[in-house]
């Protein structure tokens, strides 16, 4: 329902994702419409997940984004838009978030100018992107893209009352705690990292007062998704070790990462890992195994390892797409009740997945 927006997305999403039309690199620059409530902001497209009311840190090295930070400081606005990029590229999500720069450190001297700035931000709101003003710049490295956007505010006329919203939140708390228990009860999930992380999640935001738009609960669910990614990496490591043993190789190798895509999205690289960027987590899958490479392994083992790579890459890609679509859907929702409903559905699906896993494990032990 946005001017020029194209609706795409799987039917199972509570709200289909909206994307702007593909960028026309040959189009002329446009002037802002000056429509009431609209504003012109720089755009930093990133393949991560950024939620309102969260704190984000990024490392900036590309020339165009170095210039962007100089400009927003000079203007005094300290604001820019972050939005997702379509998997096929050259299309931006219609709904993005506004980041406010809270701190900037020039680290070029200590990084040999590989990284120019370390920047801290607060996500202060959401916007609907109406149009790209300088589309020809998207294909260059010298200048950032500017967009005209309109702030998105929650619909305050939703019929559900405050008491019902509180009940929904309490239900989500209970469901979340059940998921954490199911996850922690799995024998394979008892490594120190997961135990500590899940314990932290068990306390996180569960006693906070107020709904805060449902964003704090969404942030907790995002962190749980990070645990699932780490679990997949550990499972990959374990399976590779078994492949080594099956070939009679007694040496133990520390598998640092799983396979990476051939080409990383250049914009994702601007992001710092501290914000649990799902795209970066999925990109942890690499070719190196301790001091060894796949090519250095025996030929028969290379095949087994590459098959494992393909299997786990497919699984993590599916998880990544699920996370990005889910959280982009949350950004598009303009009611607290709608976002809490999305969360309930997602947590319910995870409860079912973990319950099935538990039943299968118990059946295997009995047999």
N, C-alpha and C positions, 0 to 999 in steps of 0.2 A: 504494500500500500504506500510505497514511496515513489516519487517521480523518477521514472527511468529504471526502477529496480526490477530485477528479474528474480522470480521465486523459484528456488530449487531446493531439493532436500528429500530425504526418505520420508515415507508416509507415517512411520512410527513415531516421528518427532511430534511432541505436543504442538510445536509451532515450526513451520518450515523455515529454513534459513533463507535470508534475503541477501542477494549479491548485486552490486552495481554492474552495469554492462561492461564487457571487456574494454580495456583502455585503447583508445584510438591514438596511436603515437603520432599520426600525421595531422591530428586536429589542432586547430588554432587555440591559443589561450583564451579563456573566457573571463569576463569581468564579473565580480560578485553581483548578485541580484539586488542586494540591499533589502531583502524581504524582512519584515519585522521578526525579531528574535533570532535571525541567522547571524553567523559569525564566520570569519575566515581564520583557519588554523593550519599550521604545518601538519603533515601526515607522516607517521613512522609505521610502515606496515611490518608486522611481526607475526610469526606463526605460533604464538604462545597464547596463554590464558591469563587475562588481566581482569580482575574483579573490582568493582567500586569499593571504596574504603580500605583498599589494601595498600601496602607500601612496596615499591619496586625499585630495584637497583639495576643499572645497565652500564655496560662498557661501550664506549663510542669510539669508533676508529675510521669509519667511512668519511671521506671529505664532505659529502653533501650533508651528513648529519652533524659533523663538526660545525658547519656553517649554520645549521638549524639552531643549535644551542647558542651560538653567538647572537643570532637574530632574536630569539625569544628573550634573552637577557637584555639586549639593547632595547627591545620594545617594552620590557617590563611586564609582559604578560605571563612569562614562564610556563605557558601552556602549549600542548600539542595533542594530536589525536593518535591513538594506536588502534589499528584494526587488523583483522585477519585477512590473509590472502587466500584466494580460492586454490584448491589443490592443483588445478590445471594452470594456475598462474595468471597474472595480468588482469585480475579482477579482485576488487576489494569487497569485504563484507559491508553491508549498508550501515550496520550499527557498530560503533566503536566506543572506546572510553577516552576520557580526557585526563591526561597526566599533568600534574603540577610539579615543576622542578623545585625541590626543597634544598638540595645541596649539590655542588659541582666541584670536583677536584681535578686539577690538571695533572695527570700522571705521565705525560709524554716523556719527561726527562728520565724517569725510572723505567720506562718500557721501550726506550729507543724509538719513541714516537709510533710504535705499533698500535698502542691505545692512547688516545688523546685525553678522554675524560672518563672518570667514574662518577656517575650521576645517580642521585637518589630522588625518588618521586613519590607523590601521593596520588592515587587515582580518585578524582573528585567528582566524577559523574559520567554520564553516557551521552552520546550524540547520534543523530541520524545524519549520515553524509548525503547531502543533496546532489553534489556534483564535484568533479575534479576540475580545478581551475587551470592547471598547466599540465595536461596529459603528456605532452611531448617530453617532459623532463623525467618521466618514469624510466625511460630507457637510457638515461645518462647517469654518470657518477658525480657530476658537478653540482647539481641542484636538487633539492628535495621537492616533493609534491605538496601542493597546497589544496585544501578543500573548503567548500562552503558547507557548513553543518548547522543543525538546529538541536539545541539541548532536548533531552528526553527526560520527562518527569513522570513519576508513577501516577497512575489514575487514582485519585483520592475518592472517587465515587463508587468504588467496588462495593458490592452489596454485602459481602461477608464482614461480620463485625469483629471488633478487636478481641473479644473473648474466644471466638472461633479460631482466629489466627493464632492465639496463644496455645490453644489445644493442638493445632496442627504442628506447631513448633515442638511441643512436648512429645507428640507422637514421633516426630523425626528424631528427637534425642534418643527415645527408647529404641527405635529401629537401628539407629547408628550404633548404639552401645551393643546391641545384639550382633550386628555385623562384626564389630571389633572382637567380641567374644568368640564368634565362629571362626574368625581368622586366626586368633591367637591359639585356639584349641587345636588347630591343625599341627601335627608333629613337625612338619617341614618348615613351619613358620616360627620356630622358637630360637632363631639366631638372635644375637644380641641387638643387631640394628633394628630388626622388626619389632622385637619386644619393647625396646625403649621408645621407638617411634609410635607404636600403637598405644603405649601407656600415655604418651604425651597427647595423642589425639583423644584419648578417653577423657582428658581434662579440658581440652581446648574448646572454648566457646560454649561449653555445656552449662555454665552457670552465669553467663552474661545476661544482663538485664536488657529488655527491649528487643524488638525484632530486628532492628537495623536493616530492614529491607530484605531479610533472608540471606544477605551476602556473607555474613560470618559463618553460617552453617554451610553455605556453598564453598567457602574457602576451606573448611574442615574436610569436606568431601573431596575437594581437589587434592589435598594432602594425602588422603587415603588412596587416591588414584596413583600418586607417586609411589606409595608402598607397593601397589600391585606391579608397577613397572620394575621396581627393584626385585620383587619376587621373581618375575620372569627372567631377569638377568641371572639371578642365582640358580634358577632351574636350568638355564642354558649352560652355565658353568658346570653344574653337576652332571648333565648329560654328556658334555664333552669329556669330562673325566672318565665316565663310564666307557666312552668310545675308545679312549686311550687304553684303559684296562682290557677291553675286549680284544685289542690288537697286541696284548702282551707287553705294553709299555708301562713300566712300573713308575716312571718319573711322574711327579705331580707338577702341574703347570697352573699358574694363577691366570685365569681368563679375565682379563681386565675389562673387556667389553664385547658386545655382540655386534653383528654386521651393520655397517652404516650404509645409507643410500650413497649412490655414486656421486651425487652432487648435493651439497648442503645448500639450503636457501640462504642467500647472502645476507638477507635481512635478519634471519634468526640469529646470526652470529653476533649481532649487536647486543643481544640480551645476555644478562648474567644469570648463572645457574641458581642464585639464591632465591629466585622467585618461583622455583619449581616449574619451570617452563616445560610443558609436556613434549613439545617438539624437540627440545634439547635432550630430555630424558630418552626419547626414542632414538636420538642420534648417538647414544652412548654405545650402540652396537658397532664394533669395529673389527678390523682384520687381525689385530695383534694378540698374541697369546703369550704373556710374559715376555721373554726375549725371543720368542719364536714367531714366525709368520706362517700362514697357511701353506704357502709355497715351500716352506722348509720341512713340512711334515712328509712322511711316507705317502706315496701316491694313494694307496688304499685308504689311508686315514684322511687325506684331503677330501675325498669324496664324502665320507661320513660327516666330517665337520661342516662342509658346505651345505649338506642337506639339513643339518641342524640349524645352520645360519638361516637358511631359507624358511624353515618352519617357524623359528622364533621371530624372524623379521615380519612374517605375515601376521603372527599373533600380536606383536607390538604395534604394527601399523594399524590393525583393526582397533586396538585399544586407544591409540592416539586419535584416530578418526572419531571414535565414540566420544572421547573426552572433549575434543574441540567442538564437535557438533552440539553436544549437550550444553556446554558452557556458552556457546554462541547463542543457543536458544534461550538460555537464561537472560543474556544481555538484551535480547529482543523483547522479553516479557515486560509489560508495563504495570503489573500488579504484584504485590507481595504474595497474595494467595496463589497466583499462577506459578511463581518461582518455587514456593514451598511444595506445590503439587508436583512439579518436575522432580524436585529432590526426593519426595516420597516414592515416586515411581522408580527412580534410579536406585535408591537404597533397597526397595523391595526386590528388584531384579537381582541385586547383589546378594541379598539374603537367600534367595532361591538358589543362586549359583553355589554359594558356600554350603548350603544344606545338602545339595546333591553331592558335592565333593566329599562332605563328611560321611554321607551314607555309603558312597562308593569305597571310601577308605575303611569303614567299619566292616563292610562286606568282604573286602580283600583280606582283612585281618582274620575274620572268622573262617575263611576258606583255607 
